[in-house]
Amino acid sequence: MLGAPLSRDPVGPPSSRYARERERMVEGQLAGRGITDPRVLEAMRKVPRHLFVDEALRDRAYGDYPLPIGEGQTISQPYMVAIMSQLLRLTGSEKVLEIGTGSGYQTAVLAELTRRVCSVERLASLATRARATLEGLGYTNVWVRTADGTFGWLDEAPFDRILVSAASPSIPAPLFEQLAEGGRLVLPVGDAFSQTLTVVERVGGEMRTTADSGCVFVKLIGKYGWEA
């Protein structure tokens, strides 16, 4: 089942300020910067980003930058959410593994785009809050667990797509092992200060990698990432 479509803003009618800000975000920050997948653009029109940040930050929710969500973590810049979602090349039938639930915003976008989303968050407080937000918005195709995401989610493997929302010094071996044949893994790879958004494909059991663009993410903490 796909995520429940949000036909109206949960805190007001379609003409509300937040709905207008979402539209400006999509047209200016996303379509205006080369996001072309119509399904990704529509998903980001629907998902109320302001509900995934603290109330004090809601006036900044649709700005072209990341925002703090507590525990030293951030909600990613809208453009980065869009480009990573586009690079997955989702058709709507896939099972997706997300590493780094965070606020749950990227999770919600994925839920609009595909059949099933399994999301792993290292920090229990963030996982609990994200789960509550996603349930409140009516998503029924998302499962969130608290664990070391660098191990993946073996019980649910293999995955058609994997998205990692934190920077890794290398490609975590368990994640590639859990990627289905023909699948795609998108993650930032690099040092602690700058990374390259990387697409990993599994073709004939072999790994193929393609560098996309520069980025800066918080560290992926775990056995196959950075030490805490």
N, C-alpha and C positions, 0 to 999 in steps of 0.2 A: 504494500500500500504506500502511495506517495504521501508526503507530508500534507496535512490539511491546508488547502490554499487559503491565504489570508486575503479575502476580498475587500476588507476594510481595515482601517487602522484600529487596533484594539482599544485605543484611548480616545477615539474621536472619529468623526465621519471621514469619508475619503478625501474631502477638501481640507483636512486639518493641516496645520503647519508641518507636522512630521511627515505626512504623505508628500507634501510639496518639496520638503527637503530631500526626501528619498529620490524623488524624480530628478531634482537638480543634481544629486550625487550620481545617479545613473547616467544622465546625459553628459555632464561635465567631466566627472572623474573617471568614468568607465568607458562609455561609448566614445567619448572625446579623446581617449588615450589608447584606443585600439582593441577594446574588448568587443568582439563581434558575435560571440555565441548568443543567439536570442534567448535561449533557455536560461543562461546565466544572468543575463540582463533582467529578465522577468523575475527570476528568483530574488534578485537583490532589490527589485521594486517592491516585492511582497514582504520580505522579512523586516520587522521593525527593529532596526539596530539599536534604537534608543532604549529598548527594554532589556538590553544585554549589558548596560553600563549602570553605574550608580546614578541615582536621581540627580545628584549635584552636577553630573557631567552630561546630562541629556541634551543640553543646548549645544554641545559640541559633538554629538554622536555621529553626525553626518559629515564631519570635516575630513579632509584628506590627510589623515594621520592616525597612528595608533593611540590608544588611551589606556591608562592603568585600570586594572580590575582587581587589584589586591594581590598579596603573596608574591610581589615582585614580578607579576605577569601582566600582559597587555592583551587587549583586543586588537587584532591586526587592522592596518589601514584598509579601507574598503577596496582600493585597487588591488592590493595583494590578495585579498580573499577572492576577488573576481578572477585574477589571472591564474591563481592556483586551481580554481574550480574549472576554468576553461581548459587548462592543460590536461586535466583528467579525461577530457573528451567523453563525458557521460551521456548516455542515451536514455536513461531512465530505468533500465533493467538490472543494473549492477548492485552487488553488495560491496560496500565501501568501508574500509577501516580508516578511522581518523586517530592520529596520535597527537594528544594535546587539546583536550576539549576546551579548556579555558573558560571563557564566558558562555560558550555554546552557540555563538553567532555563526561561525563557519559551519558548525554542525547543522544548524537550521537551514543554511543555504544548501548544503549537501542533501538534506532531507527533502527539499523541494525538487531536487534534480535526479534522485535515484530511488531504488526500491527499499534498501535497508542500509542503515548507518550504524556501525559499531564504533564507539568512541571511547578512548582510554585517557584518563587524566590522572596524573601523579598525585595531585593535591586534593585531599578529600573535601575540603571546604569549597573549592571551585567546582568539583564534580557535583556536589549536593546542590549548589546554587544553580548551576547550568541545567541539571536535571529538572529542577522545579520550574525554571523559566520555559524550557522546552515543553514540559507537560502542560503548563499553563496556556501555551499557544496551541495546544491540540495535536502535537506531533506524536504519531503512534508507530513510526517506523525507525525510531532511534533507541539504542541501548547504550547506556553510559556505565563504565566501571572505573574503579580506582585501582591503579596498579602502575608498575614500571612499564611505560609504553614502548620502550625499546625492545621488549620481548614480544610485542604484538599481542594477538589474541588467538592463541593456538586453537582453542575449542571451536572457533568460528571460521577458521581458515579452510580453504583458500579464499582470498579476496580478489575481486576483479580490479579494484582500484584501492590505492593507499595514499593518504595525504598526511604529511607530517607538518604540524604547525609550530615547529621549533627547530633551531639550528643544530645540526649534527656535524661532528668533525669528519664523519665518513658515513657510508650507507650501512645502517644496522643490518647485520647478516640475517637475524630472524625475520625482519620485515621482507627482505627479498625472498626468503624461503617460503613465506606465507602468501606471496603474490602468485596469482593464477597465471597459467600460460596465456600469453597475449595481453597480460595486464599491464597497468601503468602505475608507477609510484612517483609522487611529486614531493620534493623536500628541499629545504635550504641546506647546502653543504659548504663548510668553510671553517674559518677560525671563530674566535669569540666575538670579533668586532665586525666582520663582514662575510657574507656568504654569496653563493651563486645558486639561484633557483634551478634545480636539476630534475630532469625527467628520466626515470629509469624504466625500461621495458624488459619484459621477460619473453624472449624469442627463442624457441627451441631449447628452453632450459637455460639459455645463456643470458647474461646481463648486457644490455645496451644503454648507454647513458648519453644524454644531450643536455648541454648547458643552455639555459634560457636567458636569465638576466640577473643582475646584482640585487641584493636585498640585505636587510638586517633584521634578525629575529632574536628572541631570547633563547638561551641555551636549552637543548634537549638533555635533561638530566636522567641518567640511568646507566645500567651496566654497559650498554652498547652505544652510549652517547658521552656526555660529560659527567665527571664525578660531581656529586653534590658539594 
